[in-house]
Amino acid sequence: MTTQSSDSAQRAIGRAEAGELLRAGTPARLVEGRRVLVLTPDATRTCPLPMLVRAVHDAFGASAAALDFMVAVGTHTPLDEAEVLRLYGIAPAERAAFGNARFLSHRWDVPGTLERIGWLEEELVAELSEGRLRERVPVDLNRAVGEHDLVLILGPVFPHDVAGFSGGAKYLFPGISGGELIHFFHWLGAVITCARIIGRKDTPVRRVIHAALEKVGRPVHCAAAVVDAHAAVRGMFVGGAVEAWSKAADLSARLHVREVPRPFHTVLGQAAPLYDELWTAGKVMYKLEQVVADGGELIIHAPHVRVVSRTWGAEIERIGYHVRDYFLAQPERFAGIPRGVLAHSTHVRGAGSFEGGVERPRIRVTLATGIPADVCARINLGYADPARIDVERHRGREAEGILHVPEAGEVLYRLPG
């Protein structure tokens, strides 16, 4: 059963209504006397997590044998318990109200965190990838899943560069899974290209994620939220992981995708403050690339971003940012680099060609961030002094071919068709 508020797109859903939707969309047999693991996003998604976490506790705290929470960081920076509590807005004095609940973070970086739950066999991978890749891929998952009777996914859905739309089973893969599967399907997305995936619900990558979901061996339920720029919940879908996510993706396509009639020669995207490294601020490029004219420039304006990546910075500085064909033409050069890093590189650099040893990106990508000019040159991106960017001069000039997008990174801009 899947439930939603009938007028959710017109008004915000609050804590009480969210709790009602959770109870109405979740069969009691899945929760009563059961150990429940709730998976949530980290701080790189706009989401009213404090409200939603409390709504889950309101709905199931008294009936579940255990109600634990885990931040599904993927390969983002892990959190300790104090950081998880701050993310959820739980003050020390309020901690006792959650009883014996555990507040955890996925630790992809700690040996022993994962267990192998199966494989995606070579023939299936070839089928799911539409012949682009043919290999046997292990499916590893955080051991905490095996310690619980139910997994409840709690989080928002947005257009996504790798999977088409975020959310749903993506909180498992890559949220709390192992590196081999993560790097595999991120590279699959890069081979297909961001522009051909983002904002599309049925993609080869999403099919891979759902194939991995079948290996979990536990019921997986989902409370998929659709939020606006102010973190207000405009839709909430509760039910099976695939069905609830699918309905949320449909609403996200209406709320988070904007069509513009023509491309712009200059696009200034101001990265939302929640992106504190280029690894995540690259979403500005993912969401705006399609509306930059050939030969035009995208400026990622983010003075608060001072590092490329806390996890993968060394690898990125080693290879730089390049178009997809740069990597496809010389795979032996990059055999030791995780494919997820290669995927990030080409998503940020965007479309282009590599012929006769010459790389020709379709557009220019300029960083107006706290990353120094010499680092920008080393990683093959343009540099602009953020203090010299006059944001006001970019506003309201669409007729002149200049687009300004504040709080960029979650809403997808694209051309008709």
N, C-alpha and C positions, 0 to 999 in steps of 0.2 A: 504494500500500500504506500502511495506517495501523497503527501498533503502539502498544500500551499495556501497562503492567504489569497483570497479571490481578488483583492484590490491592492496587492503588494507593490505594484509598480507606481501607485499613486501616493502612498504614504509609507512612513517608516514602520517597521516591525520592532516592537520593544521587547523587553525581557519577559513579561508575562505571556505575551502572544507567542514568542519563540518557544517558551516552555510548553505551551499548549500544542503547538505544531509538533514538537519533539515527541510528546506523549501520543498524539493522535497518529503519527506516522511510524511509530515503533511498536511492534507487537510486544506485549508484556513478557511473553516467554523468552524473548531475547535478553531481557534485562533482569528480571526478578531472580534474586539469588545468584546472579552471574557476575563474573569478573569482567569489567568493561574497560577497554583501553581507548581513550579519546585522543585522536590525532588532530593537531592544530597547526596553522602556519606559524612562521616566525614573524619578525617585524618588517619583512620586505613585502608585505601585502596590506593594502588598506582593508581594515576589518575591525569591527568593534569587539575584539576578543574578550575584554572584561565582561561585557554584557552576555555574550554567547556562552562563555564558560560558566557563568552563574546560572544561566537558563538551563544548561545541561545538569548542573548540580541540583537545581530546583526540581527538575523532571525525574531524575534517576538516583539522586544521592541516597534517598531513604530505602529504595528497593534493591539496588545492586549490592552484591556481596563486596565488591570493590569497584571504585571509580577512580581510575588513574588517568593522568593527562601527560601527553608527550608532544613536544614540539618537533615537527617533521622538517628538519633543517636541510635534508638532502646532503649536499656537500658545502652548505654555508657554515658559518662559524657556530659551533655548539655552544649551548648555554648551561650554566650551572643552575641549581635550584633557585637561588636568589634572583637570578636573571629571568628565569621562567615566571616566577611570581610577579616580578615587576611587569613583564610582558602582559600578564593576565590582570594586572591592576589589583593584586591581592596584597594588602598591607600586612605587616607582621601580626598585628592584632586580630586580623580577620582569618589568618591561617587556620586557627583551631576550628572554625566553622566548617571546614572541609574534612574534618575527622582524620582518617588514616589515608586519605588520598595522597598518591605520590605525584610529584611534578618533575617530569623527566625531559631530557633532550636526547634525540638520536645522536649517537656517537659513532659515526662512520669511521672515525680515526682511531678507535680503540680495538685492538685485536680481541676476538671472542664475543664481540657485540652481535655478530650475524650468524645465522644458520642457513644452510642451503635447503630450500624447499622444493627444488626441481630444476628442470632445464627447459628452455625453448629449443626444440630440435631444429636441425639445419633446414629440413624441408618446410617446416612451419615458418621459420624466419624468412625464407625465400618467398613464401606465399604472402606473408604479412607485409613485407617490404616491397612487394610487387617486383621482385627480382633484383632489387638494387644491392642487397647484401645476402650472403649465404654463409652462415656459420652457426655453430651451436653455442647458445648463450646461457650461462648459469643464472638462476634466480635465487638471490640471497635476500634475507629479510631479518630485521631486528628480532632477536630472541624474545623480546617482551611480548610479541604477538602470541607466541606459543604458551605464554603464562596467563593468557586471558581467554575468555569464552566468546567475546564479541569485540570487534573493532568498530568504533564509531568515528567516522571522518567528519570533522567540523571545520568548515572554512569556506572562503569565497571562491568564485569562478570569474575569470577574466580571459580575454583573448591571450593566447600564449604562442611564443615563437617556435617552440619545439613540438608541442602536443596539439596545437590548434586552439584549444581552450584549457585553462588550468583547472585544478580542483578534481574532485572525485578520487578515483583510484591513484591519481598522481601523488596523493599524500602518502601512499605506500611506495610507489615506484615513480620518482626517486626519493620521496620523502623520508623513508626509513629503510632503504634498501642498500645493496652493495654496489661497489664501483663499476664492476664489469657490465652489468645491465644498464646502469646510468650512462656510462660512456658510449655504449652501443647505440641506444636509441637517440641520444643527443646527436651522434654523428649521422644516424639515419635522417634525422630532421635537417641537418646541415646539407646533406647530399640532395635532399628534395628542395631545399632552400626555404628560408623564413617566409618569403612572399607567397609561396604556394601552400603554406600550411596555416599561418596565423589567421585566426578568426574563422577557421573551418572546423566543423565538429567531427566529421569522419575523416581521419587521417591514418596513414600507416603507423605512425608513432602511437596514436591512441589505441589502435588495434593491438600493438605489442603490449601496451600497458594492461589492457583488458585480458590478454592471454596470460600474462603473469598473474593477474588477479585470481584466475582460476586455480592457481597453485597454492593459495593461501591456507586452505584447510580449516578456516574459521568463518563464521558469518561476518560479513562486512556490510555495515549499514552506513548511511550517509545523510548528513544535514548540510546541504549545499546552499550557501547564501549568495545572493547577488547584492552588492553594495554600491552606493553612489560615491562621488568624490568626497563627501563629508562623512564617510563611514557609516551612513545610515543603511540599514538592511531594507532593500526594496522587494526582495523575494526570498523565500526560504522553502526548500524542497527536501522532504524527509522521506527516506525509503531505501530501497536497494541501491547499492553503490553506483551502478550504471544508469539506472532509470532516473534517480534523483539528480545526478550530475547532468544527464542529458537535458532535462527540463530547465535546469539552471543555466546551461549553456545557451539554450534558446532565448532566455530572457537577457543574458549577458550580450548576445548578439544584437539585441535591440537597444540596450542601454550603453554599451561600451564600444560601439563601432560608429564612426562618423564618416560619411562620404563627402568629399569636396569635388567641385566640378572640374578642376584642372590642377596640374602640378605647380609647384612654386620653385623659383630659382634659389630662394633662401628660406630655410626653416630653422627657427630658434626654439629648441625644446628645453624648457627649464625642468631639470630632474627633480622629482618630488624628494623632500628631505629624508624619506625612509630609505632611499638608496644611498648608502654611505661608502660605496666602492664602485669602481667601473664595472666590475663583474655584474652588479645589479643595475647600475645606472645605464648600462647598455640597452636596457629596455626602451629608452628614449629612441634609439635608432630602430629597434624592432617595430615600434608602433608608428613611426613617422617615415620610414624609408620610402614607402610606396608613393608618397605625395611630394617627393623631391624630384624636380625635373632632371633629365639627363644632363650631366655636367654641373649640376647645382651643388649647393652646400647645405649640410646639416650641422648645426652647432649644438653640441650637448653642453648646456650651461649648468654647471653644478660646482660653485666655489667650495662647497662643503666636502666634495670628494677629493681625497688626497692620496689614495692608494688604488692601484689597479685591481688587486685581489689579495685578500689576506691569506687565502688558501692556495691559489694557483698563480700568484704574482711572478714567481721566478720562471715558471714555464712560459707564461705569456711574454715576459720580457725577452726570453730566449727566442721565441718564434715570431713575435709581432702579430699585427692584425693584417689579414690577407683575404682575398676573395676565395670562394670555394675551389675554383679550378687551379689555383696556386698549389693547394694541398693535393688535389686529385692527380696532378701531373707529376708529382715527385714524392710519392708516399714513403719511399725509403728514407728520405731526409727526416721524417717526423715519426718514425716507428716507435720511438721511446716516449712520445708525448701522449698523454691520455686523450682519447678522441673527444671527450667532452670539452676539453680545452680548445682543441681544433674547431669544434663546433661554435663555441663562444667567439673565437677569433673571427670566423667568417660571417657570423651573424652581425657582429658589430661593424665589420668592414663593408658588408653588403654585396650586392650583385656586381658582376664584372667579368672580365676574361683574363686568361693567361695563355699567351701564344708566343712562340719563339723566344721564350725567356722574358717576355715583357708583360707586366701586370697592368691592366687597365680597369680600375674600379669605375663603376657607373657614376658615382657621386663622390664628393669630398666629405670627409667626416672630420670635424674640428672639435677638439676638447677645450672648453673654457672652464677649466676645473682647477683644483689645487695641485694637480699633477704637473710637475715642472716641464718646461719646453724640451729639455734634453731627453727626458723619458718619453715624451710624446713622439719625438723624432725616432727614438730607438724602437718604439713599438709600431711605427708606420702610420701614425695618425697626426692630423694637423693640430696646431696649438694656437690659442688666443688667450690673451690676458683677461681673466674674467672681470677684473676691475675696469677694463676698457670697453666692456660690452654694455652698450646703452639699451637696456631692455625696453624702455619707453619708446624708443625710435623704431622698434619692431612691431609695436602694437597697431592694429587697425589698418594695416597696409596690404591686405590681401589683393586688392585690385592692382597693386604694383608688383605682385609676385613674391611677397614676403609674408610668411606665416609665423605667428608667435603662438606657442602652446605652453601655458603655465601648467605646473604639476603634471608634467608629461611622464609617461611610462606605463599607464594602465589602459587608457582609451586608445583604440586603434583607429588611425586615419588611413583612408584609402580612396582610390578613384572609383567611379561607377563601373560596375562590371568586373 
